[in-house]
């Protein structure tokens, strides 16, 4: 009974640490090779924070647990938007730049709606994976192009990009980080499937809750740190960038590795909730006519309450079934 929980806890802790080491090695090697700090910061460091979700989803799909794979991606977005941004707003209300309000948040909403429409037929196929891949390439190209024009797209933490890391040291951390990412993901997926079996719930439910919250811890840490330091753009940028990567990249894992039926409940329940919460964030961020768009403590409380209500409903209906 305790072994699966220990496997999940140890797996999550090792997952977060190994992702950090993998990012350190990859970013250090890229800088040594002369790759632009802009590319390193936006692509390697920025999306590297989503490495836990990506590796877990790949391992889960490969081991025949598409519910964990898809649930991890959708659940991470739910946790990022409602739980993490809600908690951040409770700690310190944050402002939203009008550029983010007009472009980035609607972009996340648009991609969320697109994924929902894609899943309406009840299948996730190779064609869906190809469409997501095209969307990811387009998103990355837009980020780089906008940044070079000085238009400040989604802002992602870049202060910790390592400099002057010896090539050998960087290579070692890349290898060690990648190996531990795989091992810790396997431990996490095994523990999650065992817990699901013990409680009589589906892999999807565990993916939407335990796995998703656990793999979202790096985003929580980065966002809280950003708000505390007064760097609202970085706090919000980490979440928006992660949400887009979850949908455009991580949802590709089950599409390519284990194409098939979308788990029961995702189309009717989870995807609409994800779209609704993203829309709620957009409405709150408009500020209801205030000069400076912001998310206040009351709105943060609404986001967290919505997430708690969804999670309670999810668990109660799953266990009763």
N, C-alpha and C positions, 0 to 999 in steps of 0.2 A: 504493500500500500504506500509506504513512504518512498520506496525506490524511484517510482516515476516522478514524484514531486522533486526529489533530490536531483534527478536527471534534468528536469526542466530548469531548476534554479541554477545549478552549476553550468548547464548548457547556456543559459542566458548571460550569466556573468562572463563566461569565457568567450561567448559570441561578441559581446560589446568590446571586450579587451582586444580580441584578435582583429576585429574590424578597425580599431584605432591603430594597431601596429601595421596592418595592411595598408591603410591610408598613409601612414608615416613613410613606409618604405616606398610606396608607389609615387607619392608626391616628391619625396626626396630624390628618387631616381630620375623622375621627369625633369625636375629643376636642374639636376646635374647634366642632363642631356640637352639642356638649353631650351626646353619647351616653355612657352610663354607663361608667366605667373598667372595671367588671366585664365588660360585654359586649365592650368593646374588647379587654381582655386575653384573655378566654377564646375569643372567636370570631375576631376579626381577627388578633391576634398569635398565638394558639395554633394555629389551623388554617392561618395564613399560612405556617408552616414547612413545610406540606405542599403549598404552591403549586407547587414544582418537579415533584413527582409528578403533580399534577393536570393541569398544562399539558402535560407530556410525554405523558400518557395520552390526552388529548384530541387532540393533534396526531397521535400515532401511529394512533389509531382513525380519524381523518379521512383519513389518508394510506393506509389499507388495511393497517395493521400491527397487528391486534388482539393478536397474540402479545406485542408489546412493551408494548402498553397494559395487558393483564391481567398479564403477567409483572412489570411494574413495580410494580403494586399488591401482588401476592403476594410478590414478591421483597423489596420494601421491608419488609414485615412480618417476613419471615424474617431479614433483616439487622438490623432493629431489635431483635428479641427475642433472637436467638442471638448475633449478632456484636457489636452495640453494648452490650447489657446484660451479655454475657459479658465484654467488654473492661472495662467499668466495674467489674464485680465483681473482676476481676483487679487493677485499679488500687487499688480500695478497696472491700471488702465493704460492702454497703449494707443498711440495715434497711427493712422494709416495714410500713407501718401496717396494723393489723388491718382497718380500714375498706376500704383498698385491696385487701387480701387477700380480703375477703368479698364485695366488690361489683365493683370495677373490673376486676381480673384475670379473674374468672369472666365478666364482661360481654364482655371481648375474646374469651375462649374460646367463649362462646355465639354471638357473631356469626361467629366463624371457622367453627364447626360449621354455622351456618345457610347461609353462603356455599358451603360444601362440599356440603351437601344440595341447594342451589339448582342447583349445576353437575352433579349426578349424572346428569341426563338428557342431558348433552352439549351443551346449548344455553344461550346467554345471550340473553335476549329483553327486549322492552319491559316485559313484566310483571315480570321480575326487576329491571329498572331502577326501576320504580315501587315495588316492595317495598323496595329499598335506600333510595330517597328517603324513604319513610315512616319507615324505621328511623333515617335521619340526622336528620330533623325531631324524632323522639322523643328521640334522644340529646341534641341541642342543647337541647331544652326541659328535659330532666332536669338537664343541667349548670347552666343558669341558675336553675332552681327550687331545686336543692340548694344552690347558692352563696348565694342570697338567704336561705335558711334557716340558713346558717352551718354546713352539714354537710360542707363541704370535699370536693367531688367531685374529679375528676382535676385535679391542680394543674399549672398551666402557667406558665412564666416570664412575668412581667409587669413586671419592673423597668425594662425598656427602652422602655416605652410613652412616646412623645414628648409633651411638653406645649408649648403655645403655638407650634405650627408655623403660620406664615402660610398662609392658604388657597391663595394662588397657588403657593407652594412645594410644598405638599402635593399639589396637583393635578398639578403638573409631574412630581413623582416617581411618582405613580400612573400617569400616561400613559407616562413613560419606562420605568418598571419593567415595565408590562404589555407594551409593545412588545418590550422586550428578552427578556422571558420567552418570548414567541412565537418570536422569531428564534432564541434560543439553543436552545429546544426543537426547532425544525426542524433545526438543525445537529446536535443530539444524535441525533435519530431517524434522520436521513440517515446519519450516521457509523455508528450501531449496525446499521442494515440492511446497509450495505456490509461491515462486519466479519463479520456473520453469513454473508453470501454468500461471502466470502473463505475462511472456515473451514469452510464447509459445514454450519453448524448452523442451527437454526430461529431465527426472531425471538424466540420465547418464551424460549429459553435466554439470549440476549443481554439480554432484558428482565429476566429473573430474576437476572442476575449484574451485568454492567457497568452497565446503566442503573439498576437498583435500588440498588446500592451507592452509585453516584454521587449519586443524588437523596436518599439517606439521610444525606449528610454534615451537613446542618444539625442533624439529630437527634443525631448523634454529638457534634458540638461542644457543643450545649446540654446533653447528658447528662453528658459529662465535666466540663464547667464546673460543673454543679450538684453533682456528687459531690465535686469538689475543694473547693468552697465549703461542703460539708457540708449541702447542700440536697437530701437524698435524695428528698423528695416531688416536687420539680421535675424531677429527673433521670428518675424513673420515670414521672411524669405526662406528660412530653414523649413518651415512647415509647408509653404506653398510648393517649394521645389521638391520636397519629399513626396507630397501628395501626387504631383504630376508624374514623378518617377515610379511611384507605386502602381499607378494606372497604366502608364505607357510601357514600362519595362518589366515590372514584376508580374503583371498579369500575362505577360508573354510566356512565362515559365510553364504554366499548365496548358497553354494553347499549343506550344511546340512539343512539349514532352509527354503530356497526357491529355490530348484533345478528347472531348466527349461532352457528356451532359453537365450542365451547370447544376451544382448541388441544390436540393430542394430548399426553398425559403429565400435564396439569394435574390431572385428576380422579384418576388412578391414583397420582401421585407427589407433586406439589407441594402440593396442598391438604391431603392427609393429613399431610405433613411439617409444614406450618404449624400444623395443629391439634395435632400431637404436641409440637412445640416450645413452644407456648403452654401446654399441659398440663404439660410439664416445668417451665416457669417457675412455675406454680402450686404444683406439688409442692415445688420447692426453696424457694419463698417461705414455705411453712408452717413451715420450720425444723426439721422432724422432732422436734417436741415442745419446742423451745426456747421460753423465755418471750417472746422478741422475735423475730418472724419476720424472716428476713434471707436474703440470697444471699451465700454466701462465695466465696472464691477457687477452691476445688475445683469448686464448682458452676458458677462462671463459666467455668472451663476446660472443663467438660463441654459447656456451651452452645456455646462457640467450636469445640470439636472436632466437635460434631455438625454445625455449619454447614459446617466445612471438609470433612467427610466427604460431606455432601450435595452440596456444590458440585463436588467431585472426581468423584463418581459421575455427576452431571448432565453434566459436560463429557465424561467418558470415554464414557458411553453415547451421547451425542449425536454425537460425532465418529466413533465406531465405526459408528454407523448411517448 
